[in-house]
Amino acid sequence: MWRWALLAVAAADDAVKIELTEAAASTGAVCLDGTPAAYYLEKGSGDGINKWYIHHEGGGWCESLDDCLGRSKTDLRSSKAYPERRTLYGGYFSRDARENPLMHNWNMVFMTYCDGGSFSGNNQTVTVYKNQSLFFRGKRIREAIAEDLMEKRGMKEATDLMVSGCSAGGLATFLHADQWCDRLHADKPSAKCAALPDSGFFIDNQDPSVKCAPWSPGLLGETINGNYHCGLKWTFWIQNATAGVEQKCIAAHPGQEWQCMFAEHAAEHIGTPLFALQSEYDSWQTSHVQGPGGVRKTQLLGKNITQRILTSLLGRNPKSGAFLDSCHHHCAAWNSIRIDGDLVSTAVEKWYNGLDQRDNKRLWEQNQPFPCEECCKPDFQQPSQLIV
């Protein structure tokens, strides 16, 4: 699973680590291995001093107990090796106004990902497996970060908040956008709050030939041929994520609450204005959600992703929008793809600044058949459909 890249060498003005030691002790905001959760903060400047960009790190999910233990080899399970500073660069983090016209001078928050469940878990029980303890506390981590930002870092005075993330962090954006905005609005009702999930619209594409075994530790490693559905369903239950995802979705699916771990089901209930960055032929989903099947099957996947975004997101929330490209990629297309003359950064700026306008443009779509290598180039232009 793709993760946002960080430079190894940090400069003096880089994001500073904030370790949630007190919250770990008082609320259980800990990583899979029980170490205190942490995040990184880089301060804004100028007219961006009260504007905030919050990024959920990606990195897949632990979809079996063996998988959860396997993450111990990386910082996806533990905060032990987190550096004191990190360099956030490029794309959404760029400080160059030409590359990032909307958010270049905002406060930047990077939420490190160490819970294995897209910041959704709320399992009070410590799971002991192979003589090691596992903690599923992503919801508590997210809430502890929110409280720290609001009470100690000045976000209580925010005029603008953009909640974002890529891959598993993009899914987290779908699952928690309303919770972030509700928390901000409790202190600052006038604040403008929106969400920008990147490559997080993973569809619920269950293979009818696969029978899920939600509590078995036998689901190891990658999830292919329909097992993504089983893996994420297992993640939802082992993490006790019912209280950690979109609550309007939970209320709408009694007895099937696990559906709310999937973006396409959660999206139907999101009230926050949301702009989805999504490849119609997402390269991770063609391998792990679709499974083997060639060009024709990939084209069908693209049709399903597009239709479900149009129906469950744009069809339900009149302020939400999307940038749907036909390039075969996953994340990281901030200024490399152009639709209707607009790069991603420009489309995001236009959509966000026009949220209060009745005729605000909502959809940029390439709508090209797979494969389309030209779609990945910024000089490729294709008229899109327009939904208002």
ABEGO torsion letter per residue (X at the ends): XBBBBBBABBBAABBBBBBBAAAAAAAGBBBAAGBBBBBBBBBBBEAAAABBBBBBBBGEBBABAAAAAAAAABAAABAAABBABBBBBEEAABABAAABAAAAABBBBBBBBAAGAGGABABABBBBBGGBBBBBAAAAAAAAAAAAAAAAAGAAABABBBBBEBEAAAAAAAAAAAAAAAAAAAABAABBBBBBBBGABBBBBBBAABBBBAABAABBEBBBGGAAAAAAAAAAAAAGAAAABBAAAAAABBGAAAAAABAAAAAAABABBBBBBBBABBAAAAAAAAEBGEAAAAAAAAAAAAAAAAAAAAAABAABBBBBBABBBBEGAAAABBBGGBBAAAAAAAAAAAAABAABBABBBAGBBOBBAAAABAABBBBBBBBX
